[in-house]
């Protein structure tokens, strides 16, 4: 997720604001200390032009 965030030029704080979740949660997810709920992941991905299904699609 960090790669996606950085590719769009967003800080953790900016992404958290866009997604309506805490900056601490973004940090924990990126450090792989926790996994987001489906609802939180959807909120995060809604901040980008990425569909939930595309996020899980195999990368080429």
CHARMM internal coordinates of N, CA and C (Angstrom, degrees):
IC EDIT
DIST 1 N 1 CA 1.4309
DIST 1 CA 1 C 1.5264
ANGL 1 N 1 CA 1 C 111.02
DIST 1 C 2 N 1.3022
ANGL 1 CA 1 C 2 N 117.03
DIHE 1 N 1 CA 1 C 2 N -32.68
DIST 2 N 2 CA 1.4618
ANGL 1 C 2 N 2 CA 120.43
DIHE 1 CA 1 C 2 N 2 CA 179.34
DIST 2 CA 2 C 1.5240
ANGL 2 N 2 CA 2 C 110.50
DIHE 1 C 2 N 2 CA 2 C -60.30
DIST 2 C 3 N 1.3320
ANGL 2 CA 2 C 3 N 117.24
DIHE 2 N 2 CA 2 C 3 N -40.17
DIST 3 N 3 CA 1.4662
ANGL 2 C 3 N 3 CA 120.17
DIHE 2 CA 2 C 3 N 3 CA 179.14
DIST 3 CA 3 C 1.5216
ANGL 3 N 3 CA 3 C 111.21
DIHE 2 C 3 N 3 CA 3 C -60.61
DIST 3 C 4 N 1.3167
ANGL 3 CA 3 C 4 N 116.10
DIHE 3 N 3 CA 3 C 4 N -42.41
DIST 4 N 4 CA 1.4663
ANGL 3 C 4 N 4 CA 121.19
DIHE 3 CA 3 C 4 N 4 CA 179.72
DIST 4 CA 4 C 1.5252
ANGL 4 N 4 CA 4 C 110.04
DIHE 3 C 4 N 4 CA 4 C -64.23
DIST 4 C 5 N 1.3117
ANGL 4 CA 4 C 5 N 116.40
DIHE 4 N 4 CA 4 C 5 N -45.37
DIST 5 N 5 CA 1.4681
ANGL 4 C 5 N 5 CA 121.16
DIHE 4 CA 4 C 5 N 5 CA 179.92
DIST 5 CA 5 C 1.5249
ANGL 5 N 5 CA 5 C 110.90
DIHE 4 C 5 N 5 CA 5 C -61.41
DIST 5 C 6 N 1.3216
ANGL 5 CA 5 C 6 N 116.11
DIHE 5 N 5 CA 5 C 6 N -47.71
DIST 6 N 6 CA 1.4649
ANGL 5 C 6 N 6 CA 119.94
DIHE 5 CA 5 C 6 N 6 CA -178.59
DIST 6 CA 6 C 1.5210
ANGL 6 N 6 CA 6 C 112.21
DIHE 5 C 6 N 6 CA 6 C -68.05
DIST 6 C 7 N 1.3290
ANGL 6 CA 6 C 7 N 117.63
DIHE 6 N 6 CA 6 C 7 N -33.95
DIST 7 N 7 CA 1.4642
ANGL 6 C 7 N 7 CA 121.05
DIHE 6 CA 6 C 7 N 7 CA 177.58
DIST 7 CA 7 C 1.5276
ANGL 7 N 7 CA 7 C 111.39
DIHE 6 C 7 N 7 CA 7 C -62.60
DIST 7 C 8 N 1.3237
ANGL 7 CA 7 C 8 N 115.84
DIHE 7 N 7 CA 7 C 8 N -26.34
DIST 8 N 8 CA 1.4651
ANGL 7 C 8 N 8 CA 120.30
DIHE 7 CA 7 C 8 N 8 CA 178.56
DIST 8 CA 8 C 1.5247
ANGL 8 N 8 CA 8 C 112.41
DIHE 7 C 8 N 8 CA 8 C -98.65
DIST 8 C 9 N 1.3318
ANGL 8 CA 8 C 9 N 116.12
DIHE 8 N 8 CA 8 C 9 N 9.08
DIST 9 N 9 CA 1.4547
ANGL 8 C 9 N 9 CA 121.12
DIHE 8 CA 8 C 9 N 9 CA 174.76
DIST 9 CA 9 C 1.5195
ANGL 9 N 9 CA 9 C 114.72
DIHE 8 C 9 N 9 CA 9 C 67.35
DIST 9 C 10 N 1.3227
ANGL 9 CA 9 C 10 N 116.34
DIHE 9 N 9 CA 9 C 10 N 32.23
DIST 10 N 10 CA 1.4590
ANGL 9 C 10 N 10 CA 119.72
DIHE 9 CA 9 C 10 N 10 CA -178.33
DIST 10 CA 10 C 1.5243
ANGL 10 N 10 CA 10 C 111.22
DIHE 9 C 10 N 10 CA 10 C -107.65
DIST 10 C 11 N 1.3028
ANGL 10 CA 10 C 11 N 115.40
DIHE 10 N 10 CA 10 C 11 N 142.42
DIST 11 N 11 CA 1.4670
ANGL 10 C 11 N 11 CA 120.44
DIHE 10 CA 10 C 11 N 11 CA 170.69
DIST 11 CA 11 C 1.5313
ANGL 11 N 11 CA 11 C 107.41
DIHE 10 C 11 N 11 CA 11 C -82.09
DIST 11 C 12 N 1.3075
ANGL 11 CA 11 C 12 N 115.88
DIHE 11 N 11 CA 11 C 12 N 167.10
DIST 12 N 12 CA 1.4622
ANGL 11 C 12 N 12 CA 119.24
DIHE 11 CA 11 C 12 N 12 CA 175.88
DIST 12 CA 12 C 1.5193
ANGL 12 N 12 CA 12 C 110.28
DIHE 11 C 12 N 12 CA 12 C -59.82
DIST 12 C 13 N 1.3058
ANGL 12 CA 12 C 13 N 116.23
DIHE 12 N 12 CA 12 C 13 N -41.83
DIST 13 N 13 CA 1.4702
ANGL 12 C 13 N 13 CA 120.81
DIHE 12 CA 12 C 13 N 13 CA -179.33
DIST 13 CA 13 C 1.5272
ANGL 13 N 13 CA 13 C 111.72
DIHE 12 C 13 N 13 CA 13 C -62.73
DIST 13 C 14 N 1.3367
ANGL 13 CA 13 C 14 N 116.53
DIHE 13 N 13 CA 13 C 14 N -42.88
DIST 14 N 14 CA 1.4693
ANGL 13 C 14 N 14 CA 120.39
DIHE 13 CA 13 C 14 N 14 CA -179.91
DIST 14 CA 14 C 1.5239
ANGL 14 N 14 CA 14 C 110.85
DIHE 13 C 14 N 14 CA 14 C -65.07
DIST 14 C 15 N 1.3269
ANGL 14 CA 14 C 15 N 116.86
DIHE 14 N 14 CA 14 C 15 N -41.53
DIST 15 N 15 CA 1.4585
ANGL 14 C 15 N 15 CA 120.12
DIHE 14 CA 14 C 15 N 15 CA 177.89
DIST 15 CA 15 C 1.5239
ANGL 15 N 15 CA 15 C 110.70
DIHE 14 C 15 N 15 CA 15 C -64.53
DIST 15 C 16 N 1.3117
ANGL 15 CA 15 C 16 N 116.71
DIHE 15 N 15 CA 15 C 16 N -42.33
DIST 16 N 16 CA 1.4642
ANGL 15 C 16 N 16 CA 120.58
DIHE 15 CA 15 C 16 N 16 CA 178.99
DIST 16 CA 16 C 1.5272
ANGL 16 N 16 CA 16 C 110.80
DIHE 15 C 16 N 16 CA 16 C -59.61
DIST 16 C 17 N 1.3231
ANGL 16 CA 16 C 17 N 116.58
DIHE 16 N 16 CA 16 C 17 N -43.35
DIST 17 N 17 CA 1.4731
ANGL 16 C 17 N 17 CA 120.17
DIHE 16 CA 16 C 17 N 17 CA 178.07
DIST 17 CA 17 C 1.5143
ANGL 17 N 17 CA 17 C 111.02
DIHE 16 C 17 N 17 CA 17 C -62.44
DIST 17 C 18 N 1.3293
ANGL 17 CA 17 C 18 N 116.80
DIHE 17 N 17 CA 17 C 18 N -46.72
DIST 18 N 18 CA 1.4730
ANGL 17 C 18 N 18 CA 121.05
DIHE 17 CA 17 C 18 N 18 CA 179.83
DIST 18 CA 18 C 1.5141
ANGL 18 N 18 CA 18 C 111.89
DIHE 17 C 18 N 18 CA 18 C -59.79
DIST 18 C 19 N 1.3324
ANGL 18 CA 18 C 19 N 115.55
DIHE 18 N 18 CA 18 C 19 N -41.17
DIST 19 N 19 CA 1.4590
ANGL 18 C 19 N 19 CA 120.66
DIHE 18 CA 18 C 19 N 19 CA -175.12
DIST 19 CA 19 C 1.5282
ANGL 19 N 19 CA 19 C 113.02
DIHE 18 C 19 N 19 CA 19 C -84.52
DIST 19 C 20 N 1.3214
ANGL 19 CA 19 C 20 N 116.72
DIHE 19 N 19 CA 19 C 20 N -14.90
DIST 20 N 20 CA 1.4563
ANGL 19 C 20 N 20 CA 119.83
DIHE 19 CA 19 C 20 N 20 CA -179.28
DIST 20 CA 20 C 1.5229
ANGL 20 N 20 CA 20 C 112.91
DIHE 19 C 20 N 20 CA 20 C 73.68
DIST 20 C 21 N 1.3327
ANGL 20 CA 20 C 21 N 115.45
DIHE 20 N 20 CA 20 C 21 N 31.18
DIST 21 N 21 CA 1.4608
ANGL 20 C 21 N 21 CA 120.74
DIHE 20 CA 20 C 21 N 21 CA 176.48
DIST 21 CA 21 C 1.5226
ANGL 21 N 21 CA 21 C 108.30
DIHE 20 C 21 N 21 CA 21 C -127.98
DIST 21 C 22 N 1.3196
ANGL 21 CA 21 C 22 N 116.54
DIHE 21 N 21 CA 21 C 22 N 173.26
DIST 22 N 22 CA 1.4633
ANGL 21 C 22 N 22 CA 118.71
DIHE 21 CA 21 C 22 N 22 CA -175.26
DIST 22 CA 22 C 1.5292
ANGL 22 N 22 CA 22 C 112.25
DIHE 21 C 22 N 22 CA 22 C -78.53
DIST 22 C 23 N 1.3141
ANGL 22 CA 22 C 23 N 113.88
DIHE 22 N 22 CA 22 C 23 N 149.94
DIST 23 N 23 CA 1.4540
ANGL 22 C 23 N 23 CA 121.10
DIHE 22 CA 22 C 23 N 23 CA 175.09
DIST 23 CA 23 C 1.5280
ANGL 23 N 23 CA 23 C 109.63
DIHE 22 C 23 N 23 CA 23 C -61.84
DIST 23 C 24 N 1.3294
ANGL 23 CA 23 C 24 N 116.26
DIHE 23 N 23 CA 23 C 24 N -36.21
DIST 24 N 24 CA 1.4663
ANGL 23 C 24 N 24 CA 120.66
DIHE 23 CA 23 C 24 N 24 CA 179.51
DIST 24 CA 24 C 1.5260
ANGL 24 N 24 CA 24 C 110.95
DIHE 23 C 24 N 24 CA 24 C -61.03
DIST 24 C 25 N 1.3252
ANGL 24 CA 24 C 25 N 117.63
DIHE 24 N 24 CA 24 C 25 N -38.68
DIST 25 N 25 CA 1.4657
ANGL 24 C 25 N 25 CA 120.42
DIHE 24 CA 24 C 25 N 25 CA 179.19
DIST 25 CA 25 C 1.5229
ANGL 25 N 25 CA 25 C 110.53
DIHE 24 C 25 N 25 CA 25 C -66.19
DIST 25 C 26 N 1.3148
ANGL 25 CA 25 C 26 N 118.16
DIHE 25 N 25 CA 25 C 26 N -42.65
DIST 26 N 26 CA 1.4651
ANGL 25 C 26 N 26 CA 121.45
DIHE 25 CA 25 C 26 N 26 CA 177.34
DIST 26 CA 26 C 1.5280
ANGL 26 N 26 CA 26 C 109.09
DIHE 25 C 26 N 26 CA 26 C -58.24
DIST 26 C 27 N 1.3111
ANGL 26 CA 26 C 27 N 116.64
DIHE 26 N 26 CA 26 C 27 N -45.95
DIST 27 N 27 CA 1.4561
ANGL 26 C 27 N 27 CA 121.37
DIHE 26 CA 26 C 27 N 27 CA -179.62
DIST 27 CA 27 C 1.5305
ANGL 27 N 27 CA 27 C 111.33
DIHE 26 C 27 N 27 CA 27 C -60.75
DIST 27 C 28 N 1.3179
ANGL 27 CA 27 C 28 N 117.18
DIHE 27 N 27 CA 27 C 28 N -46.59
DIST 28 N 28 CA 1.4636
ANGL 27 C 28 N 28 CA 120.99
DIHE 27 CA 27 C 28 N 28 CA -179.74
DIST 28 CA 28 C 1.5259
ANGL 28 N 28 CA 28 C 111.98
DIHE 27 C 28 N 28 CA 28 C -63.18
DIST 28 C 29 N 1.3237
ANGL 28 CA 28 C 29 N 116.80
DIHE 28 N 28 CA 28 C 29 N -39.12
DIST 29 N 29 CA 1.4686
ANGL 28 C 29 N 29 CA 121.07
DIHE 28 CA 28 C 29 N 29 CA 178.46
DIST 29 CA 29 C 1.5271
ANGL 29 N 29 CA 29 C 109.70
DIHE 28 C 29 N 29 CA 29 C -63.92
DIST 29 C 30 N 1.3279
ANGL 29 CA 29 C 30 N 116.28
DIHE 29 N 29 CA 29 C 30 N -46.48
DIST 30 N 30 CA 1.4649
ANGL 29 C 30 N 30 CA 120.09
DIHE 29 CA 29 C 30 N 30 CA -178.24
DIST 30 CA 30 C 1.5262
ANGL 30 N 30 CA 30 C 112.46
DIHE 29 C 30 N 30 CA 30 C -66.65
DIST 30 C 31 N 1.3127
ANGL 30 CA 30 C 31 N 117.43
DIHE 30 N 30 CA 30 C 31 N -30.24
DIST 31 N 31 CA 1.4603
ANGL 30 C 31 N 31 CA 121.16
DIHE 30 CA 30 C 31 N 31 CA 177.48
DIST 31 CA 31 C 1.5283
ANGL 31 N 31 CA 31 C 111.99
DIHE 30 C 31 N 31 CA 31 C -85.50
DIST 31 C 32 N 1.3360
ANGL 31 CA 31 C 32 N 115.54
DIHE 31 N 31 CA 31 C 32 N 2.08
DIST 32 N 32 CA 1.4677
ANGL 31 C 32 N 32 CA 122.83
DIHE 31 CA 31 C 32 N 32 CA -178.70
DIST 32 CA 32 C 1.5224
ANGL 32 N 32 CA 32 C 112.12
DIHE 31 C 32 N 32 CA 32 C 57.80
DIST 32 C 33 N 1.3266
ANGL 32 CA 32 C 33 N 115.44
DIHE 32 N 32 CA 32 C 33 N 35.01
DIST 33 N 33 CA 1.4634
ANGL 32 C 33 N 33 CA 121.90
DIHE 32 CA 32 C 33 N 33 CA 176.20
DIST 33 CA 33 C 1.5285
ANGL 33 N 33 CA 33 C 110.63
DIHE 32 C 33 N 33 CA 33 C -90.46
DIST 33 C 34 N 1.3332
ANGL 33 CA 33 C 34 N 116.63
DIHE 33 N 33 CA 33 C 34 N -18.10
DIST 34 N 34 CA 1.4530
ANGL 33 C 34 N 34 CA 122.54
DIHE 33 CA 33 C 34 N 34 CA 177.70
DIST 34 CA 34 C 1.5145
ANGL 34 N 34 CA 34 C 108.61
DIHE 33 C 34 N 34 CA 34 C -152.84
DIST 34 C 35 N 1.3086
ANGL 34 CA 34 C 35 N 114.97
DIHE 34 N 34 CA 34 C 35 N 160.54
DIST 35 N 35 CA 1.4653
ANGL 34 C 35 N 35 CA 121.00
DIHE 34 CA 34 C 35 N 35 CA 174.73
DIST 35 CA 35 C 1.5208
ANGL 35 N 35 CA 35 C 108.10
DIHE 34 C 35 N 35 CA 35 C -109.93
DIST 35 C 36 N 1.3181
ANGL 35 CA 35 C 36 N 116.86
DIHE 35 N 35 CA 35 C 36 N 139.87
DIST 36 N 36 CA 1.4570
ANGL 35 C 36 N 36 CA 118.21
DIHE 35 CA 35 C 36 N 36 CA -179.91
DIST 36 CA 36 C 1.5323
ANGL 36 N 36 CA 36 C 110.87
DIHE 35 C 36 N 36 CA 36 C -73.70
DIST 36 C 37 N 1.3025
ANGL 36 CA 36 C 37 N 115.21
DIHE 36 N 36 CA 36 C 37 N 151.34
DIST 37 N 37 CA 1.4623
ANGL 36 C 37 N 37 CA 119.09
DIHE 36 CA 36 C 37 N 37 CA 170.54
DIST 37 CA 37 C 1.5242
ANGL 37 N 37 CA 37 C 107.40
DIHE 36 C 37 N 37 CA 37 C -68.05
DIST 37 C 38 N 1.3001
ANGL 37 CA 37 C 38 N 116.70
DIHE 37 N 37 CA 37 C 38 N 165.23
DIST 38 N 38 CA 1.4662
ANGL 37 C 38 N 38 CA 120.19
DIHE 37 CA 37 C 38 N 38 CA 177.38
DIST 38 CA 38 C 1.5273
ANGL 38 N 38 CA 38 C 109.54
DIHE 37 C 38 N 38 CA 38 C -60.19
DIST 38 C 39 N 1.3131
ANGL 38 CA 38 C 39 N 116.45
DIHE 38 N 38 CA 38 C 39 N -39.99
DIST 39 N 39 CA 1.4701
ANGL 38 C 39 N 39 CA 120.30
DIHE 38 CA 38 C 39 N 39 CA -179.60
DIST 39 CA 39 C 1.5311
ANGL 39 N 39 CA 39 C 110.99
DIHE 38 C 39 N 39 CA 39 C -63.77
DIST 39 C 40 N 1.3328
ANGL 39 CA 39 C 40 N 117.03
DIHE 39 N 39 CA 39 C 40 N -43.81
DIST 40 N 40 CA 1.4687
ANGL 39 C 40 N 40 CA 119.93
DIHE 39 CA 39 C 40 N 40 CA 178.76
DIST 40 CA 40 C 1.5156
ANGL 40 N 40 CA 40 C 111.24
DIHE 39 C 40 N 40 CA 40 C -66.42
DIST 40 C 41 N 1.3294
ANGL 40 CA 40 C 41 N 117.02
DIHE 40 N 40 CA 40 C 41 N -41.42
DIST 41 N 41 CA 1.4595
ANGL 40 C 41 N 41 CA 120.29
DIHE 40 CA 40 C 41 N 41 CA 178.34
DIST 41 CA 41 C 1.5169
ANGL 41 N 41 CA 41 C 110.54
DIHE 40 C 41 N 41 CA 41 C -61.55
DIST 41 C 42 N 1.3146
ANGL 41 CA 41 C 42 N 117.45
DIHE 41 N 41 CA 41 C 42 N -40.98
DIST 42 N 42 CA 1.4692
ANGL 41 C 42 N 42 CA 121.54
DIHE 41 CA 41 C 42 N 42 CA 178.49
DIST 42 CA 42 C 1.5272
ANGL 42 N 42 CA 42 C 109.76
DIHE 41 C 42 N 42 CA 42 C -61.95
DIST 42 C 43 N 1.3277
ANGL 42 CA 42 C 43 N 117.75
DIHE 42 N 42 CA 42 C 43 N -43.39
DIST 43 N 43 CA 1.4691
ANGL 42 C 43 N 43 CA 121.04
DIHE 42 CA 42 C 43 N 43 CA 178.86
DIST 43 CA 43 C 1.5305
ANGL 43 N 43 CA 43 C 110.72
DIHE 42 C 43 N 43 CA 43 C -61.36
DIST 43 C 44 N 1.3189
ANGL 43 CA 43 C 44 N 115.96
DIHE 43 N 43 CA 43 C 44 N -42.20
DIST 44 N 44 CA 1.4687
ANGL 43 C 44 N 44 CA 120.28
DIHE 43 CA 43 C 44 N 44 CA 179.86
DIST 44 CA 44 C 1.5244
ANGL 44 N 44 CA 44 C 110.05
DIHE 43 C 44 N 44 CA 44 C -64.73
DIST 44 C 45 N 1.3202
ANGL 44 CA 44 C 45 N 116.99
DIHE 44 N 44 CA 44 C 45 N -48.86
DIST 45 N 45 CA 1.4646
ANGL 44 C 45 N 45 CA 120.06
DIHE 44 CA 44 C 45 N 45 CA -176.81
DIST 45 CA 45 C 1.5194
ANGL 45 N 45 CA 45 C 112.37
DIHE 44 C 45 N 45 CA 45 C -68.54
DIST 45 C 46 N 1.3296
ANGL 45 CA 45 C 46 N 117.76
DIHE 45 N 45 CA 45 C 46 N -25.55
DIST 46 N 46 CA 1.4692
ANGL 45 C 46 N 46 CA 120.49
DIHE 45 CA 45 C 46 N 46 CA 175.29
DIST 46 CA 46 C 1.5210
ANGL 46 N 46 CA 46 C 111.32
DIHE 45 C 46 N 46 CA 46 C -65.38
DIST 46 C 47 N 1.3289
ANGL 46 CA 46 C 47 N 117.34
DIHE 46 N 46 CA 46 C 47 N -16.07
DIST 47 N 47 CA 1.4631
ANGL 46 C 47 N 47 CA 121.91
DIHE 46 CA 46 C 47 N 47 CA 178.01
DIST 47 CA 47 C 1.5238
ANGL 47 N 47 CA 47 C 112.12
DIHE 46 C 47 N 47 CA 47 C -79.55
DIST 47 C 48 N 1.3190
ANGL 47 CA 47 C 48 N 116.41
DIHE 47 N 47 CA 47 C 48 N -9.31
DIST 48 N 48 CA 1.4600
ANGL 47 C 48 N 48 CA 122.97
DIHE 47 CA 47 C 48 N 48 CA -178.93
DIST 48 CA 48 C 1.5212
ANGL 48 N 48 CA 48 C 109.65
DIHE 47 C 48 N 48 CA 48 C -125.00
DIST 48 C 49 N 1.3199
ANGL 48 CA 48 C 49 N 117.17
DIHE 48 N 48 CA 48 C 49 N 165.27
DIST 49 N 49 CA 1.4734
ANGL 48 C 49 N 49 CA 119.09
DIHE 48 CA 48 C 49 N 49 CA 173.55
DIST 49 CA 49 C 1.5320
ANGL 49 N 49 CA 49 C 110.01
DIHE 48 C 49 N 49 CA 49 C -82.42
DIST 49 C 50 N 1.3378
ANGL 49 CA 49 C 50 N 116.41
DIHE 49 N 49 CA 49 C 50 N 57.91
DIST 50 N 50 CA 1.4619
ANGL 49 C 50 N 50 CA 121.80
DIHE 49 CA 49 C 50 N 50 CA -177.40
DIST 50 CA 50 C 1.5212
ANGL 50 N 50 CA 50 C 108.57
DIHE 49 C 50 N 50 CA 50 C -132.99
DIST 50 C 51 N 1.3125
ANGL 50 CA 50 C 51 N 115.77
DIHE 50 N 50 CA 50 C 51 N 128.96
DIST 51 N 51 CA 1.4618
ANGL 50 C 51 N 51 CA 121.00
DIHE 50 CA 50 C 51 N 51 CA 175.43
DIST 51 CA 51 C 1.5194
ANGL 51 N 51 CA 51 C 109.32
DIHE 50 C 51 N 51 CA 51 C -83.49
DIST 51 C 52 N 1.3098
ANGL 51 CA 51 C 52 N 116.93
DIHE 51 N 51 CA 51 C 52 N 153.09
DIST 52 N 52 CA 1.4547
ANGL 51 C 52 N 52 CA 121.97
DIHE 51 CA 51 C 52 N 52 CA 179.00
DIST 52 CA 52 C 1.5244
ANGL 52 N 52 CA 52 C 110.85
DIHE 51 C 52 N 52 CA 52 C -56.89
DIST 52 C 53 N 1.3216
ANGL 52 CA 52 C 53 N 117.39
DIHE 52 N 52 CA 52 C 53 N -42.66
DIST 53 N 53 CA 1.4716
ANGL 52 C 53 N 53 CA 120.83
DIHE 52 CA 52 C 53 N 53 CA 179.91
DIST 53 CA 53 C 1.5229
ANGL 53 N 53 CA 53 C 111.73
DIHE 52 C 53 N 53 CA 53 C -65.58
DIST 53 C 54 N 1.3327
ANGL 53 CA 53 C 54 N 117.49
DIHE 53 N 53 CA 53 C 54 N -36.55
DIST 54 N 54 CA 1.4658
ANGL 53 C 54 N 54 CA 121.00
DIHE 53 CA 53 C 54 N 54 CA 178.46
DIST 54 CA 54 C 1.5286
ANGL 54 N 54 CA 54 C 111.49
DIHE 53 C 54 N 54 CA 54 C -67.90
DIST 54 C 55 N 1.3192
ANGL 54 CA 54 C 55 N 116.29
DIHE 54 N 54 CA 54 C 55 N -33.13
DIST 55 N 55 CA 1.4605
ANGL 54 C 55 N 55 CA 120.69
DIHE 54 CA 54 C 55 N 55 CA -179.87
DIST 55 CA 55 C 1.5267
ANGL 55 N 55 CA 55 C 110.76
DIHE 54 C 55 N 55 CA 55 C -61.72
DIST 55 C 56 N 1.3377
ANGL 55 CA 55 C 56 N 116.45
DIHE 55 N 55 CA 55 C 56 N -34.87
DIST 56 N 56 CA 1.4510
ANGL 55 C 56 N 56 CA 121.18
DIHE 55 CA 55 C 56 N 56 CA -178.07
DIST 56 CA 56 C 1.5279
ANGL 56 N 56 CA 56 C 113.63
DIHE 55 C 56 N 56 CA 56 C -94.29
DIST 56 C 57 N 1.3233
ANGL 56 CA 56 C 57 N 117.17
DIHE 56 N 56 CA 56 C 57 N -3.75
DIST 57 N 57 CA 1.4637
ANGL 56 C 57 N 57 CA 120.44
DIHE 56 CA 56 C 57 N 57 CA 179.62
DIST 57 CA 57 C 1.5217
ANGL 57 N 57 CA 57 C 109.65
DIHE 56 C 57 N 57 CA 57 C -68.09
DIST 57 C 58 N 1.3414
ANGL 57 CA 57 C 58 N 117.04
DIHE 57 N 57 CA 57 C 58 N 145.73
DIST 58 N 58 CA 1.4643
ANGL 57 C 58 N 58 CA 119.18
DIHE 57 CA 57 C 58 N 58 CA 177.53
DIST 58 CA 58 C 1.5234
ANGL 58 N 58 CA 58 C 111.60
DIHE 57 C 58 N 58 CA 58 C -58.75
DIST 58 C 59 N 1.3096
ANGL 58 CA 58 C 59 N 115.64
DIHE 58 N 58 CA 58 C 59 N 137.52
DIST 59 N 59 CA 1.4692
ANGL 58 C 59 N 59 CA 120.34
DIHE 58 CA 58 C 59 N 59 CA 178.79
DIST 59 CA 59 C 1.5246
ANGL 59 N 59 CA 59 C 109.30
DIHE 58 C 59 N 59 CA 59 C -85.98
DIST 59 C 60 N 1.3126
ANGL 59 CA 59 C 60 N 114.91
DIHE 59 N 59 CA 59 C 60 N 142.04
DIST 60 N 60 CA 1.4720
ANGL 59 C 60 N 60 CA 120.19
DIHE 59 CA 59 C 60 N 60 CA -178.14
DIST 60 CA 60 C 1.5011
ANGL 60 N 60 CA 60 C 110.59
DIHE 59 C 60 N 60 CA 60 C -99.15
END
COOR INIT
IC SEED 1 N 1 CA 1 C
IC BUILD
